[in-house]
Amino acid sequence: MKRVLVASVGVLALAAATGTVAGAADLSRGYPALVKAPYYSPVYNWTGFYLGINGGGGWGRSAWTGVDTFDLSGGLIGATIGYNWQFSQVVVGVEGDIDWSGIKGTTNTLCPPGCETRNSWLATVRGRAGYAFDRLMPFVTAGLAAGNVRATVPGFPGGTVTTAGWTIGAGLEFAVVSNVTVKGEYLYVDLGDYNCGFNCGLLANGNVSFHANIFRAGLNVRF
């Protein structure tokens, strides 16, 4: 009797074990295997084409031959276009912008009616080089600057010229979301000088110069 009981218990145990293994096999067939989540890289990529807006202010100096060197100041606002390439953490690119400008100044020294220098538009085409700390990128920039310089004095026709010079500067850009960045930058702009001469009441070789320090903020959208 004991042998029959022991044998019965053994059969039941074997059947239970077999059922468990079969159930597990059925379960594995009924449910998909776990899939490893895709790898996410937290490093922001700066490569791409972008458009933006910028605005700020500037101050500088203008020199009139034989008259005076005097201060200039005013605001500016405009549009930006550019492209970046990223290599590891190094970012290089090209950027252009054109701004309406209200930078101007007047002197009465040796010019009682008031000699004025005014810049009404300013454009730059520059190379940029930066170092990306994920979403934060400090950069340096340099290139060509162009704009108009108008010199006037009451009683004379004055003169306006579109002239080219150079610019150099630096800034900091931050990616707010995947395709939107904000930046702050400083540019030194030198548009050289031009001969206004008798039109400005100067001698035949009288020159007018323009150079300015520009601080701007900007917002760019990358495509």
C-alpha positions in Angstrom: 0.0 0.0 0.0 2.8 2.4 0.9 4.5 1.6 -2.5 1.3 2.4 -4.4 1.0 5.7 -2.5 4.6 6.8 -3.1 4.2 5.9 -6.8 1.0 7.9 -7.1 2.7 11.0 -5.5 5.6 10.6 -7.9 3.3 10.5 -10.9 1.4 13.5 -9.7 4.7 15.5 -9.1 6.0 14.5 -12.6 2.7 15.6 -14.2 2.8 18.9 -12.4 6.3 19.6 -13.5 5.6 18.7 -17.1 2.5 21.0 -17.1 4.6 23.8 -15.7 7.2 23.5 -18.4 4.6 23.2 -21.1 2.8 26.3 -19.7 6.0 28.2 -19.7 6.7 27.1 -23.3 3.2 28.2 -24.3 3.7 31.5 -22.5 6.9 32.2 -24.3 5.2 31.5 -27.6 2.2 33.8 -26.7 4.2 36.9 -25.7 7.0 38.6 -27.7 10.5 38.7 -26.3 11.5 42.0 -24.6 13.1 44.5 -27.1 16.0 46.6 -25.9 15.1 50.3 -26.0 16.8 52.3 -28.7 19.9 54.2 -27.7 19.4 57.9 -27.2 22.3 60.3 -27.6 22.0 63.5 -25.5 24.5 65.4 -27.7 22.9 68.2 -29.7 23.8 68.4 -33.4 24.4 71.9 -34.8 24.6 70.9 -38.5 22.1 72.5 -40.8 20.7 75.5 -42.6 19.0 78.2 -40.5 17.1 81.5 -40.8 16.7 84.1 -38.1 16.2 87.6 -36.9 18.5 89.9 -34.9 18.5 93.2 -33.2 20.5 95.4 -30.9 22.5 98.6 -30.8 25.9 100.0 -31.6 28.2 102.9 -30.8 31.4 104.0 -32.5 33.3 107.0 -34.0 33.4 109.0 -37.2 36.3 111.2 -38.2 36.0 114.1 -40.6 39.3 115.4 -42.0 40.2 118.8 -40.6 37.0 119.0 -38.5 36.6 116.5 -35.6 36.3 112.9 -34.5 33.0 112.3 -32.8 30.7 109.7 -31.3 28.1 107.6 -33.1 25.2 105.5 -31.6 21.9 104.0 -32.5 19.9 100.8 -32.9 19.6 98.1 -35.6 17.4 95.2 -36.6 17.4 92.7 -39.4 17.5 89.1 -40.8 20.1 86.4 -40.6 20.9 83.3 -42.9 23.5 80.7 -42.4 24.7 77.1 -42.4 26.7 75.0 -39.8 28.8 71.9 -40.1 29.7 70.0 -37.0 32.7 67.7 -36.7 32.8 66.0 -33.2 32.5 69.1 -30.9 33.9 71.6 -33.5 31.3 73.6 -35.4 32.2 75.7 -38.5 29.9 77.7 -40.7 29.1 80.7 -42.8 26.6 83.4 -41.8 25.2 86.5 -43.5 22.9 89.3 -42.3 21.4 92.6 -43.4 20.1 95.2 -40.9 18.3 98.5 -40.9 20.6 100.8 -38.9 20.0 104.1 -37.1 23.6 104.6 -36.0 24.5 108.3 -36.4 26.2 111.2 -34.7 26.8 114.9 -35.1 29.6 117.4 -34.1 29.6 121.2 -33.9 33.4 121.4 -33.4 34.7 123.5 -36.3 31.3 122.9 -37.9 28.8 125.2 -36.2 25.8 124.1 -38.4 26.4 120.5 -37.4 28.3 117.9 -39.3 26.5 114.5 -39.3 27.5 110.9 -40.2 24.8 108.4 -40.6 24.6 104.7 -41.4 21.1 103.5 -42.5 21.9 99.8 -43.5 24.6 97.4 -42.5 25.3 93.9 -43.9 28.0 91.2 -43.1 29.1 87.9 -44.5 31.2 86.0 -42.0 32.8 82.7 -41.3 32.1 81.2 -37.8 34.0 78.7 -35.7 32.7 77.4 -32.4 33.1 74.6 -29.9 29.9 72.8 -28.8 29.2 71.9 -25.2 26.0 69.9 -26.2 23.4 72.7 -26.5 25.8 75.6 -25.7 28.3 76.9 -28.2 30.7 79.8 -27.8 32.1 81.0 -31.2 34.3 83.5 -32.9 33.5 85.1 -36.3 35.1 87.4 -38.9 34.5 88.5 -42.5 33.3 91.2 -44.8 31.1 94.2 -43.8 29.3 96.5 -46.1 26.9 99.5 -45.6 26.2 103.0 -46.5 27.8 106.1 -45.0 26.1 109.4 -45.4 27.9 112.7 -44.5 25.9 115.9 -44.4 26.4 119.5 -43.3 23.7 122.3 -43.7 24.4 124.4 -46.8 26.3 121.7 -48.7 25.0 118.8 -50.8 26.7 116.2 -48.6 27.5 112.7 -49.9 26.4 109.1 -49.6 28.5 106.1 -50.5 28.1 102.3 -50.2 31.4 101.1 -48.9 32.9 97.8 -47.8 35.2 97.0 -44.9 35.7 94.2 -42.4 34.3 92.8 -39.1 35.4 90.6 -36.3 33.7 89.4 -33.2 32.5 86.6 -30.8 29.4 85.3 -29.3 27.5 82.6 -27.5 24.6 80.5 -28.9 22.2 78.2 -27.0 19.8 75.6 -28.4 16.4 76.1 -26.7 14.8 73.1 -28.5 15.9 70.8 -31.3 15.7 73.4 -34.1 15.5 76.8 -32.3 18.6 78.6 -30.9 19.1 82.0 -29.3 22.4 84.0 -29.4 24.2 87.1 -28.2 27.1 88.5 -30.1 29.6 91.3 -30.3 31.0 92.6 -33.7 33.5 95.3 -34.4 32.7 96.9 -37.8 35.1 99.1 -39.8 33.6 100.5 -43.1 36.8 102.5 -43.8 36.5 106.1 -45.1 35.5 107.9 -48.3 36.3 111.2 -49.9 33.4 113.6 -49.3 35.4 116.6 -50.2 33.7 119.8 -51.3 30.3 118.2 -51.0 30.7 118.3 -47.2 32.5 121.6 -47.1 35.9 119.9 -46.7 39.1 120.2 -48.7 39.3 118.2 -52.0 40.9 115.3 -50.1 38.6 115.5 -47.1 37.6 112.0 -45.8 34.8 110.7 -43.6 35.2 107.4 -41.7 32.9 105.1 -39.9 33.5 102.3 -37.4 31.3 100.9 -34.7 30.9 98.3 -31.9 27.8 96.2 -32.3 26.0 94.2 -29.6 23.1 92.1 -30.9 20.8 89.3 -29.8 19.2 86.9 -32.2 16.9 83.9 -32.7 17.5 81.3 -35.4 15.3 78.4 -36.7 17.1 75.5 -38.2 15.7 73.4 -41.1 
